[in-house]
Amino acid sequence: MKKLLFVVCALMVAAAASAQRVEMGVRAGISSQDLQLKASDVMTESKMGWHLAAVSRLRLVGFGDGLLGAGLFLQPEIVYSQNGYRMQEDRRSDDVVARSSGRIRMQTVDIPVLLSLKVSIVRVQAGPVFNVLNNYSSVSGNLELDPSRSSVGYALGASVDIGAFTLDGRYHGEFKELKNSIRDGGTTVESVRGSLSSWSLGLAILF
């Protein structure tokens, strides 16, 4: 992971040195994560979250701006996001149902490195996403979930330029399944695999 990040950083430095134009800015918006657990009685319900990002845009090749512009861009970003889950599990023993529940707050920092193609005011983008930080905390209840994320995922998206602003929609997926530890009252009761995906909608301003 560290070697891969080093290679990516070196490539970004080289791209910045040869870029026709470099823009920097920020983005803010809403996001939602969907966690699907396999072979488990635990039900998860995602809550709407939010994200903040430092964004950059390096024009590698292209010409013009606005309605007459086109080009190929490199888009490195640093994205902080916060989302939440509501969890519930019903266990039946001798016709007695015991219910456990909990709320989880999920904080992540990701580094997407995207290539985008611009035609007029529309952009499409895709590329790898490097996960560098995960922080999970229990908000309430006795049921807790500690999902691990793969080191590298992917993002697909599209955006529309409106002057200095960009309206951006994006999907983020993982290349492999996650290992999830489910705890009840601090004791691990189950380890299951699952998939994590997310979508986001944000508004960016670049200069």
TIFI-519875 format. One record per residue: x, y, z of N, C-alpha, C, CB in turn. Coordinates in steps of 0.2 Angstrom, whole numbers. Glycine has a CB too. Example, Ala and Ser with C-alpha at 12.3 -4.5 7.8 and 13.67 -1.06 7.14 Angstrom:
residues 2
+--------+---------+-------+---------+----------+-------+--------+---------+-------+---------+----------+-------+
: n.east : n.north :  n.up : ca.east : ca.north : ca.up : c.east : c.north :  c.up : cb.east : cb.north : cb.up :
+--------+---------+-------+---------+----------+-------+--------+---------+-------+---------+----------+-------+
:     66 :     -28 :    39 :      62 :      -22 :    39 :     66 :     -16 :    39 :      57 :      -22 :    45 :
:     64 :     -11 :    35 :      68 :       -5 :    36 :     64 :       0 :    39 :      70 :       -3 :    29 :
+--------+---------+-------+---------+----------+-------+--------+---------+-------+---------+----------+-------+
//
This chain:
residues 207
+--------+---------+-------+---------+----------+-------+--------+---------+-------+---------+----------+-------+
: n.east : n.north :  n.up : ca.east : ca.north : ca.up : c.east : c.north :  c.up : cb.east : cb.north : cb.up :
+--------+---------+-------+---------+----------+-------+--------+---------+-------+---------+----------+-------+
:      4 :      -6 :     0 :       0 :        0 :     0 :      4 :       6 :     0 :      -5 :        0 :     6 :
:     10 :       7 :     4 :      14 :       12 :     5 :     18 :      13 :    -2 :      19 :       12 :    11 :
:     20 :       8 :    -5 :      24 :        8 :   -11 :     19 :      11 :   -16 :      27 :        1 :   -13 :
:     13 :       8 :   -17 :       9 :       10 :   -22 :      7 :      18 :   -21 :       2 :        6 :   -21 :
:      6 :      20 :   -15 :       5 :       27 :   -14 :     11 :      31 :   -16 :       3 :       28 :    -6 :
:     17 :      29 :   -15 :      23 :       33 :   -17 :     23 :      33 :   -24 :      29 :       29 :   -14 :
:     22 :      28 :   -28 :      22 :       28 :   -35 :     16 :      33 :   -38 :      20 :       21 :   -38 :
:     11 :      33 :   -35 :       5 :       37 :   -37 :      7 :      45 :   -36 :      -1 :       36 :   -33 :
:     10 :      46 :   -30 :      12 :       53 :   -28 :     18 :      55 :   -33 :      15 :       53 :   -21 :
:     22 :      51 :   -35 :      27 :       52 :   -40 :     24 :      54 :   -47 :      33 :       47 :   -40 :
:     19 :      50 :   -49 :      16 :       51 :   -55 :     12 :      58 :   -55 :      11 :       46 :   -57 :
:      9 :      60 :   -49 :       6 :       66 :   -49 :     10 :      72 :   -49 :       2 :       66 :   -42 :
:     16 :      71 :   -46 :      21 :       77 :   -46 :     23 :      78 :   -53 :      27 :       75 :   -42 :
:     25 :      72 :   -57 :      27 :       73 :   -64 :     21 :      76 :   -68 :      29 :       66 :   -67 :
:     15 :      74 :   -67 :       9 :       76 :   -71 :      8 :      84 :   -69 :       3 :       73 :   -69 :
:      9 :      86 :   -63 :       9 :       93 :   -61 :     14 :      97 :   -65 :       9 :       94 :   -54 :
:     20 :      94 :   -65 :      26 :       98 :   -68 :     24 :      99 :   -76 :      32 :       94 :   -68 :
:     21 :      95 :   -79 :      19 :       95 :   -86 :     12 :      97 :   -88 :      21 :       89 :   -89 :
:      8 :      99 :   -83 :       1 :      101 :   -84 :      1 :     107 :   -87 :      -3 :      101 :   -78 :
:     -4 :     108 :   -92 :      -6 :      114 :   -95 :     -8 :     120 :   -90 :     -10 :      114 :  -101 :
:    -12 :     117 :   -85 :     -15 :      122 :   -80 :    -17 :     118 :   -74 :     -22 :      125 :   -83 :
:    -16 :     121 :   -68 :     -18 :      117 :   -62 :    -23 :     122 :   -58 :     -12 :      116 :   -58 :
:    -29 :     119 :   -56 :     -34 :      122 :   -52 :    -34 :     118 :   -45 :     -41 :      122 :   -56 :
:    -36 :     122 :   -40 :     -37 :      120 :   -33 :    -43 :     122 :   -31 :     -31 :      122 :   -29 :
:    -46 :     118 :   -26 :     -53 :      121 :   -23 :    -55 :     116 :   -18 :     -58 :      121 :   -29 :
:    -61 :     117 :   -16 :     -64 :      113 :   -11 :    -71 :     110 :   -13 :     -65 :      117 :    -4 :
:    -73 :     105 :   -10 :     -80 :      102 :   -12 :    -84 :     100 :    -5 :     -80 :       96 :   -17 :
:    -90 :     101 :    -5 :     -94 :       99 :     1 :   -101 :      96 :    -2 :     -95 :      105 :     6 :
:   -103 :      91 :     2 :    -110 :       88 :     0 :   -112 :      83 :     4 :    -109 :       86 :    -7 :
:   -117 :      79 :     2 :    -120 :       73 :     5 :   -117 :      67 :     3 :    -128 :       74 :     5 :
:   -117 :      62 :     7 :    -115 :       55 :     5 :   -119 :      50 :     9 :    -107 :       54 :     6 :
:   -119 :      44 :     6 :    -122 :       38 :     9 :   -119 :      32 :     8 :    -130 :       38 :     7 :
:   -117 :      28 :    13 :    -114 :       21 :    12 :   -119 :      16 :    13 :    -108 :       21 :    17 :
:   -118 :      10 :    10 :    -122 :        4 :    10 :   -118 :      -2 :    12 :    -126 :        3 :     3 :
:   -119 :      -5 :    18 :    -115 :      -10 :    20 :   -120 :     -16 :    20 :    -113 :       -9 :    27 :
:   -118 :     -21 :    16 :    -122 :      -28 :    15 :   -118 :     -33 :    18 :    -124 :      -29 :     8 :
:   -121 :     -36 :    23 :    -118 :      -42 :    27 :   -121 :     -49 :    24 :    -119 :      -41 :    34 :
:   -116 :     -53 :    23 :    -118 :      -60 :    21 :   -118 :     -65 :    27 :    -113 :      -63 :    15 :
:   -123 :     -70 :    26 :    -124 :      -75 :    31 :   -124 :     -72 :    38 :    -118 :      -80 :    31 :
:   -128 :     -67 :    39 :    -129 :      -64 :    46 :   -136 :     -62 :    47 :    -124 :      -58 :    47 :
:   -138 :     -62 :    53 :    -145 :      -60 :    55 :   -145 :     -53 :    57 :    -148 :      -64 :    61 :
:   -139 :     -49 :    57 :    -139 :      -42 :    59 :   -141 :     -38 :    53 :    -132 :      -40 :    60 :
:   -146 :     -34 :    54 :    -149 :      -29 :    49 :   -146 :     -23 :    50 :    -157 :      -29 :    49 :
:   -143 :     -20 :    44 :    -140 :      -13 :    44 :   -144 :      -8 :    40 :    -133 :      -13 :    42 :
:   -145 :      -2 :    43 :    -148 :        3 :    39 :   -144 :       9 :    39 :    -155 :        5 :    43 :
:   -142 :      12 :    33 :    -138 :       17 :    33 :   -141 :      24 :    34 :    -134 :       17 :    26 :
:   -138 :      29 :    37 :    -140 :       35 :    37 :   -137 :      40 :    33 :    -140 :       38 :    45 :
:   -140 :      45 :    31 :    -137 :       50 :    26 :   -131 :      54 :    30 :    -142 :       56 :    24 :
:   -125 :      55 :    27 :    -120 :       58 :    30 :   -117 :      64 :    25 :    -114 :       53 :    30 :
:   -111 :      66 :    26 :    -109 :       72 :    23 :   -101 :      71 :    22 :    -110 :       78 :    27 :
:    -98 :      75 :    17 :     -91 :       74 :    15 :    -89 :      81 :    14 :     -90 :       70 :    10 :
:    -82 :      82 :    15 :     -78 :       88 :    14 :    -72 :      86 :    10 :     -76 :       92 :    20 :
:    -70 :      89 :     5 :     -64 :       87 :     1 :    -60 :      93 :    -1 :     -67 :       83 :    -5 :
:    -53 :      92 :    -1 :     -49 :       96 :    -5 :    -48 :      93 :   -12 :     -42 :       97 :    -1 :
:    -49 :      97 :   -17 :     -49 :       95 :   -24 :    -44 :      98 :   -28 :     -56 :       95 :   -27 :
:    -41 :      95 :   -33 :     -37 :       98 :   -38 :    -38 :      95 :   -45 :     -29 :       97 :   -36 :
:    -36 :      99 :   -50 :     -38 :       97 :   -57 :    -32 :      99 :   -61 :     -45 :      100 :   -59 :
:    -29 :      95 :   -64 :     -23 :       96 :   -68 :    -25 :      94 :   -75 :     -17 :       92 :   -66 :
:    -25 :      99 :   -80 :     -26 :       98 :   -87 :    -20 :      96 :   -90 :     -29 :      105 :   -90 :
:    -20 :      89 :   -93 :     -15 :       86 :   -96 :    -14 :      88 :  -103 :     -15 :       79 :   -95 :
:    -20 :      87 :  -107 :     -21 :       90 :  -114 :    -27 :      93 :  -115 :     -20 :       83 :  -119 :
:    -28 :      97 :  -119 :     -35 :      100 :  -121 :    -34 :     107 :  -123 :     -39 :      100 :  -114 :
:    -40 :     110 :  -124 :     -40 :      117 :  -127 :    -47 :     120 :  -125 :     -39 :      117 :  -135 :
:    -47 :     127 :  -125 :     -53 :      130 :  -123 :    -56 :     129 :  -117 :     -58 :      128 :  -128 :
:    -61 :     133 :  -115 :     -65 :      133 :  -109 :    -72 :     133 :  -110 :     -62 :      139 :  -104 :
:    -76 :     132 :  -105 :     -83 :      133 :  -106 :    -86 :     128 :  -111 :     -85 :      140 :  -107 :
:    -91 :     131 :  -115 :     -95 :      127 :  -120 :    -90 :     124 :  -125 :    -100 :      131 :  -122 :
:    -85 :     128 :  -126 :     -80 :      126 :  -132 :    -74 :     122 :  -130 :     -78 :      132 :  -136 :
:    -74 :     120 :  -123 :     -68 :      117 :  -121 :    -68 :     109 :  -121 :     -67 :      119 :  -114 :
:    -62 :     106 :  -121 :     -62 :       99 :  -121 :    -55 :      97 :  -118 :     -63 :       96 :  -128 :
:    -54 :      92 :  -115 :     -48 :       90 :  -113 :    -48 :      84 :  -108 :     -45 :       95 :  -109 :
:    -42 :      81 :  -106 :     -41 :       76 :  -102 :    -37 :      79 :   -95 :     -36 :       70 :  -105 :
:    -40 :      77 :   -90 :     -38 :       80 :   -83 :    -36 :      74 :   -78 :     -43 :       84 :   -80 :
:    -31 :      76 :   -74 :     -30 :       72 :   -68 :    -33 :      75 :   -62 :     -22 :       70 :   -67 :
:    -36 :      71 :   -58 :     -40 :       74 :   -52 :    -38 :      71 :   -45 :     -48 :       74 :   -53 :
:    -33 :      73 :   -42 :     -31 :       70 :   -35 :    -35 :      74 :   -30 :     -24 :       71 :   -34 :
:    -38 :      70 :   -25 :     -42 :       73 :   -20 :    -40 :      70 :   -13 :     -49 :       73 :   -21 :
:    -42 :      74 :    -8 :     -42 :       71 :    -1 :    -49 :      72 :     2 :     -37 :       75 :     4 :
:    -53 :      67 :     3 :     -60 :       67 :     5 :    -61 :      64 :    12 :     -64 :       63 :     0 :
:    -64 :      68 :    16 :     -66 :       66 :    23 :    -73 :      65 :    23 :     -64 :       72 :    29 :
:    -76 :      60 :    25 :     -83 :       58 :    25 :    -85 :      56 :    32 :     -85 :       54 :    20 :
:    -91 :      57 :    34 :     -94 :       54 :    40 :   -101 :      52 :    39 :     -94 :       60 :    46 :
:   -102 :      45 :    40 :    -109 :       42 :    39 :   -110 :      38 :    45 :    -108 :       37 :    33 :
:   -116 :      35 :    45 :    -119 :       32 :    51 :   -123 :      26 :    49 :    -123 :       36 :    56 :
:   -124 :      21 :    54 :    -128 :       15 :    53 :   -132 :      14 :    59 :    -123 :        9 :    52 :
:   -138 :      11 :    58 :    -142 :        9 :    63 :   -142 :       1 :    62 :    -150 :       12 :    63 :
:   -141 :      -3 :    68 :    -140 :      -10 :    67 :   -145 :     -13 :    72 :    -133 :      -12 :    69 :
:   -148 :     -19 :    70 :    -152 :      -23 :    74 :   -152 :     -31 :    73 :    -160 :      -21 :    73 :
:   -152 :     -34 :    78 :    -152 :      -42 :    78 :   -156 :     -45 :    83 :    -144 :      -44 :    79 :
:   -161 :     -50 :    80 :    -165 :      -53 :    85 :   -163 :     -60 :    85 :    -172 :      -53 :    82 :
:   -162 :     -63 :    91 :    -160 :      -70 :    93 :   -166 :     -73 :    96 :    -153 :      -70 :    97 :
:   -167 :     -79 :    94 :    -173 :      -83 :    97 :   -170 :     -89 :   100 :    -178 :      -85 :    91 :
:   -172 :     -90 :   107 :    -170 :      -95 :   111 :   -176 :     -97 :   115 :    -164 :      -94 :   115 :
:   -179 :    -104 :   114 :    -184 :     -106 :   118 :   -190 :    -101 :   117 :    -182 :     -107 :   125 :
:   -192 :     -99 :   111 :    -197 :      -95 :   110 :   -197 :     -88 :   113 :    -204 :      -98 :   112 :
:   -191 :     -86 :   115 :    -190 :      -80 :   118 :   -185 :     -76 :   113 :    -186 :      -80 :   125 :
:   -187 :     -70 :   111 :    -183 :      -66 :   107 :   -179 :     -61 :   110 :    -188 :      -63 :   101 :
:   -173 :     -61 :   110 :    -168 :      -56 :   113 :   -166 :     -51 :   107 :    -162 :      -59 :   116 :
:   -167 :     -45 :   108 :    -166 :      -40 :   103 :   -160 :     -36 :   105 :    -172 :      -36 :   101 :
:   -155 :     -35 :   100 :    -149 :      -31 :   102 :   -149 :     -25 :    96 :    -142 :      -35 :   102 :
:   -147 :     -19 :    98 :    -147 :      -14 :    93 :   -141 :      -9 :    94 :    -154 :      -10 :    93 :
:   -140 :      -5 :    90 :    -135 :        0 :    91 :   -134 :       5 :    85 :    -128 :       -4 :    92 :
:   -131 :      10 :    86 :    -130 :       15 :    81 :   -122 :      16 :    81 :    -133 :       22 :    83 :
:   -119 :      16 :    75 :    -112 :       17 :    73 :   -111 :      23 :    69 :    -110 :       11 :    70 :
:   -106 :      27 :    71 :    -103 :       33 :    67 :    -97 :      30 :    64 :    -102 :       39 :    72 :
:    -96 :      32 :    57 :     -91 :       30 :    53 :    -87 :      36 :    50 :     -93 :       25 :    48 :
:    -81 :      37 :    51 :     -77 :       42 :    48 :    -71 :      39 :    44 :     -74 :       47 :    54 :
:    -71 :      42 :    38 :     -66 :       39 :    34 :    -62 :      45 :    30 :     -69 :       34 :    28 :
:    -56 :      44 :    28 :     -52 :       48 :    24 :    -49 :      44 :    18 :     -46 :       51 :    28 :
:    -51 :      46 :    12 :     -49 :       43 :     6 :    -45 :      48 :     1 :     -56 :       40 :     2 :
:    -41 :      45 :    -3 :     -38 :       49 :    -8 :    -40 :      46 :   -15 :     -30 :       48 :    -7 :
:    -44 :      49 :   -18 :     -46 :       47 :   -25 :    -41 :      50 :   -30 :     -53 :       49 :   -27 :
:    -39 :      46 :   -35 :     -34 :       49 :   -40 :    -38 :      47 :   -47 :     -27 :       46 :   -40 :
:    -41 :      52 :   -50 :     -46 :       51 :   -55 :    -43 :      54 :   -62 :     -53 :       53 :   -54 :
:    -45 :      50 :   -67 :     -44 :       53 :   -74 :    -51 :      56 :   -76 :     -41 :       48 :   -79 :
:    -51 :      62 :   -79 :     -58 :       64 :   -81 :    -57 :      67 :   -88 :     -60 :       70 :   -76 :
:    -62 :      65 :   -92 :     -63 :       68 :   -99 :    -68 :      73 :   -99 :     -65 :       62 :  -104 :
:    -66 :      79 :  -102 :     -71 :       85 :  -102 :    -73 :      86 :  -109 :     -68 :       91 :   -99 :
:    -79 :      87 :  -110 :     -82 :       89 :  -117 :    -87 :      94 :  -116 :     -85 :       83 :  -121 :
:    -86 :     100 :  -118 :     -90 :      106 :  -116 :    -91 :     107 :  -109 :     -98 :      105 :  -119 :
:    -96 :     107 :  -105 :     -97 :      108 :   -98 :    -98 :     101 :   -94 :    -102 :      112 :   -96 :
:    -97 :      95 :   -98 :     -99 :       89 :   -95 :    -92 :      85 :   -94 :    -104 :       85 :   -99 :
:    -91 :      82 :   -88 :     -85 :       78 :   -87 :    -87 :      71 :   -84 :     -81 :       81 :   -81 :
:    -84 :      66 :   -86 :     -84 :       59 :   -84 :    -78 :      57 :   -81 :     -87 :       54 :   -89 :
:    -77 :      54 :   -75 :     -71 :       52 :   -72 :    -71 :      45 :   -69 :     -70 :       57 :   -67 :
:    -65 :      42 :   -68 :     -65 :       36 :   -65 :    -57 :      35 :   -63 :     -66 :       30 :   -71 :
:    -57 :      31 :   -58 :     -50 :       29 :   -56 :    -50 :      26 :   -49 :     -46 :       36 :   -55 :
:    -44 :      25 :   -46 :     -43 :       21 :   -40 :    -44 :      26 :   -34 :     -36 :       18 :   -39 :
:    -46 :      23 :   -28 :     -47 :       27 :   -22 :    -43 :      23 :   -17 :     -55 :       27 :   -20 :
:    -39 :      27 :   -13 :     -34 :       24 :    -8 :    -37 :      26 :    -1 :     -27 :       27 :    -9 :
:    -39 :      21 :     3 :     -42 :       22 :     9 :    -36 :      23 :    14 :     -47 :       17 :    11 :
:    -35 :      28 :    18 :     -30 :       29 :    22 :    -32 :      30 :    30 :     -26 :       36 :    20 :
:    -38 :      31 :    31 :     -40 :       31 :    38 :    -47 :      29 :    39 :     -39 :       38 :    41 :
:    -48 :      25 :    44 :     -55 :       23 :    46 :    -56 :      24 :    53 :     -57 :       15 :    44 :
:    -61 :      26 :    56 :     -63 :       27 :    63 :    -70 :      25 :    64 :     -61 :       34 :    65 :
:    -71 :      20 :    68 :     -78 :       18 :    70 :    -79 :      19 :    77 :     -79 :       11 :    67 :
:    -85 :      22 :    79 :     -87 :       23 :    86 :    -94 :      22 :    87 :     -85 :       30 :    88 :
:    -96 :      19 :    93 :    -102 :       17 :    95 :   -106 :      23 :    97 :    -103 :       11 :   100 :
:   -112 :      25 :    95 :    -115 :       31 :    97 :   -120 :      29 :   103 :    -119 :       34 :    91 :
:   -124 :      23 :   102 :    -128 :       21 :   107 :   -130 :      14 :   106 :    -135 :       25 :   107 :
:   -132 :      10 :   111 :    -134 :        3 :   111 :   -128 :      -1 :   112 :    -137 :        2 :   104 :
:   -130 :      -8 :   112 :    -125 :      -13 :   114 :   -122 :     -17 :   108 :    -127 :      -17 :   119 :
:   -125 :     -16 :   102 :    -122 :      -19 :    96 :   -118 :     -15 :    92 :    -128 :      -21 :    92 :
:   -112 :     -17 :    91 :    -106 :      -14 :    88 :   -104 :     -17 :    81 :    -101 :      -12 :    92 :
:   -102 :     -14 :    77 :     -99 :      -17 :    70 :    -92 :     -13 :    69 :    -104 :      -16 :    64 :
:    -87 :     -17 :    67 :     -81 :      -15 :    65 :    -79 :     -18 :    59 :     -75 :      -17 :    71 :
:    -81 :     -14 :    53 :     -79 :      -17 :    46 :    -72 :     -14 :    44 :     -85 :      -14 :    42 :
:    -69 :     -19 :    41 :     -62 :      -17 :    38 :    -63 :     -15 :    31 :     -57 :      -22 :    39 :
:    -60 :     -10 :    28 :     -60 :       -9 :    21 :    -54 :     -11 :    18 :     -62 :       -1 :    21 :
:    -55 :     -12 :    11 :     -49 :      -14 :     7 :    -45 :      -8 :     6 :     -51 :      -17 :     0 :
:    -39 :      -9 :     5 :     -34 :       -3 :     4 :    -36 :       1 :    -2 :     -27 :       -5 :     4 :
:    -38 :      -2 :    -7 :     -39 :        1 :   -14 :    -46 :       0 :   -16 :     -34 :        0 :   -19 :
:    -50 :       5 :   -18 :     -56 :        4 :   -21 :    -56 :       8 :   -28 :     -62 :        6 :   -16 :
:    -62 :       9 :   -30 :     -63 :       13 :   -36 :    -69 :      18 :   -36 :     -64 :        8 :   -42 :
:    -68 :      23 :   -40 :     -74 :       28 :   -41 :    -76 :      29 :   -48 :     -72 :       34 :   -37 :
:    -82 :      30 :   -49 :     -85 :       32 :   -56 :    -89 :      38 :   -55 :     -89 :       26 :   -59 :
:    -89 :      42 :   -59 :     -93 :       48 :   -58 :    -94 :      53 :   -64 :     -91 :       52 :   -53 :
:    -98 :      58 :   -64 :     -99 :       63 :   -69 :   -101 :      69 :   -65 :    -105 :       61 :   -73 :
:    -99 :      75 :   -69 :    -100 :       81 :   -66 :   -102 :      86 :   -72 :     -94 :       83 :   -62 :
:   -104 :      92 :   -69 :    -106 :       97 :   -74 :   -103 :     104 :   -71 :    -114 :       98 :   -74 :
:    -99 :     107 :   -76 :     -96 :      114 :   -74 :   -101 :     119 :   -75 :     -90 :      115 :   -78 :
:   -102 :     124 :   -70 :    -106 :      130 :   -70 :   -102 :     136 :   -68 :    -112 :      129 :   -65 :
:    -98 :     138 :   -73 :     -93 :      144 :   -71 :    -87 :     141 :   -67 :     -97 :      149 :   -67 :
:    -86 :     144 :   -61 :     -81 :      141 :   -57 :    -83 :     135 :   -52 :     -78 :      147 :   -52 :
:    -90 :     134 :   -53 :     -92 :      128 :   -49 :    -93 :     122 :   -53 :     -99 :      130 :   -46 :
:    -93 :     116 :   -49 :     -94 :      110 :   -52 :    -99 :     106 :   -48 :     -87 :      106 :   -53 :
:   -104 :     103 :   -51 :    -109 :       99 :   -48 :   -107 :      92 :   -49 :    -116 :      100 :   -50 :
:   -105 :      88 :   -44 :    -102 :       82 :   -45 :   -106 :      76 :   -42 :     -95 :       82 :   -42 :
:   -107 :      71 :   -45 :    -110 :       64 :   -43 :   -106 :      59 :   -44 :    -117 :       63 :   -46 :
:   -105 :      54 :   -39 :    -100 :       49 :   -39 :   -102 :      43 :   -35 :     -93 :       52 :   -36 :
:   -100 :      37 :   -38 :    -101 :       30 :   -35 :    -94 :      28 :   -33 :    -105 :       25 :   -39 :
:    -94 :      25 :   -27 :     -87 :       22 :   -24 :    -89 :      15 :   -22 :     -85 :       26 :   -18 :
:    -85 :      10 :   -25 :     -85 :        3 :   -23 :    -79 :       0 :   -21 :     -88 :       -1 :   -29 :
:    -79 :      -6 :   -19 :     -73 :      -10 :   -17 :    -71 :     -15 :   -21 :     -74 :      -12 :    -9 :
:    -65 :     -17 :   -22 :     -63 :      -22 :   -26 :    -64 :     -29 :   -23 :     -55 :      -21 :   -28 :
:    -64 :     -29 :   -16 :     -65 :      -36 :   -13 :    -69 :     -35 :    -7 :     -58 :      -39 :   -11 :
:    -72 :     -41 :    -5 :     -76 :      -41 :     1 :    -73 :     -39 :     7 :     -80 :      -48 :     2 :
:    -77 :     -36 :    12 :     -74 :      -34 :    19 :    -75 :     -40 :    24 :     -77 :      -28 :    21 :
:    -70 :     -39 :    29 :     -71 :      -44 :    35 :    -74 :     -39 :    40 :     -65 :      -47 :    37 :
:    -80 :     -42 :    43 :     -83 :      -38 :    48 :    -84 :     -41 :    55 :     -90 :      -36 :    46 :
:    -82 :     -38 :    60 :     -83 :      -41 :    67 :    -89 :     -38 :    70 :     -76 :      -39 :    71 :
:    -93 :     -42 :    72 :     -99 :      -39 :    76 :    -99 :     -41 :    83 :    -106 :      -43 :    73 :
:   -100 :     -36 :    87 :     -99 :      -36 :    95 :   -105 :     -35 :    98 :     -93 :      -32 :    97 :
:   -107 :     -38 :   103 :    -113 :      -37 :   108 :   -110 :     -36 :   115 :    -118 :      -43 :   107 :
:   -111 :     -30 :   117 :    -108 :      -28 :   124 :   -101 :     -29 :   124 :    -111 :      -33 :   129 :
:    -97 :     -27 :   119 :     -90 :      -28 :   119 :    -87 :     -34 :   117 :     -87 :      -25 :   125 :
:    -91 :     -40 :   117 :     -89 :      -46 :   115 :    -90 :     -48 :   108 :     -92 :      -51 :   120 :
:    -85 :     -50 :   104 :     -86 :      -52 :    97 :    -90 :     -59 :    97 :     -79 :      -53 :    94 :
:    -96 :     -58 :    94 :    -101 :      -64 :    93 :   -101 :     -67 :    86 :    -108 :      -61 :    95 :
:    -98 :     -63 :    81 :     -99 :      -65 :    74 :    -94 :     -62 :    70 :    -106 :      -64 :    72 :
:    -91 :     -65 :    65 :     -87 :      -62 :    60 :    -90 :     -64 :    53 :     -79 :      -65 :    61 :
:    -92 :     -59 :    49 :     -95 :      -61 :    43 :    -92 :     -56 :    37 :    -102 :      -60 :    43 :
:    -92 :     -59 :    31 :     -90 :      -55 :    25 :    -96 :     -50 :    23 :     -87 :      -59 :    20 :
:    -94 :     -45 :    19 :     -99 :      -41 :    17 :    -96 :     -36 :    12 :    -103 :      -37 :    22 :
:   -100 :     -32 :     9 :     -98 :      -27 :     3 :   -100 :     -20 :     6 :    -101 :      -29 :    -3 :
:    -96 :     -15 :     4 :     -97 :       -8 :     6 :    -97 :      -4 :     0 :     -92 :       -6 :    11 :
:   -102 :       0 :    -2 :    -102 :        4 :    -7 :   -105 :      11 :    -5 :    -106 :        2 :   -13 :
:   -104 :      16 :    -9 :    -106 :       23 :    -7 :   -107 :      27 :   -13 :    -101 :       26 :    -2 :
:   -111 :      32 :   -12 :    -113 :       37 :   -17 :   -112 :      44 :   -14 :    -119 :       36 :   -21 :
:   -111 :      49 :   -18 :    -110 :       56 :   -15 :   -112 :      61 :   -20 :    -103 :       57 :   -13 :
:   -115 :      66 :   -18 :    -117 :       72 :   -22 :   -114 :      78 :   -19 :    -125 :       73 :   -23 :
:   -110 :      82 :   -23 :    -107 :       88 :   -20 :   -106 :      94 :   -25 :    -100 :       86 :   -17 :
:   -105 :      99 :   -22 :    -103 :      105 :   -26 :    -96 :     108 :   -24 :    -109 :      111 :   -24 :
:    -92 :     109 :   -29 :     -85 :      111 :   -29 :    -84 :     118 :   -32 :     -81 :      106 :   -32 :
:    -80 :     121 :   -29 :     -77 :      128 :   -32 :    -70 :     127 :   -33 :     -80 :      134 :   -28 :
:    -67 :     129 :   -39 :     -60 :      128 :   -41 :    -58 :     135 :   -43 :     -59 :      123 :   -45 :
:    -51 :     136 :   -42 :     -48 :      143 :   -44 :    -42 :     141 :   -48 :     -47 :      147 :   -38 :
+--------+---------+-------+---------+----------+-------+--------+---------+-------+---------+----------+-------+
//
